[in-house]
Amino acid sequence: MLSIVGIKFFDIAFKLSIMQKINNGVLIEEIMPNIKVSLLLRYFNAIAYPTTFLFATDYF
């Protein structure tokens, strides 16, 4: 359960940092240059969070 909270904390902090930079007028290409987001990376949290939750609750 702590791993889910930790991952979510860093996820929210990272997104807030990016949104703050965009709000200040920095282009997204300057924040994350040359990053190509694949489908796996884009939907990773939809797979990672439920899986780690199931492991944390000993469901498996």
Buried (B, 14 or more C-beta within 10 A) or exposed (E): EEEBEEBEEEEEEEEEEBEEBEEEEEEEEEEEEEEEEEEEEEEEEEEBBEEBEEEEEEEE
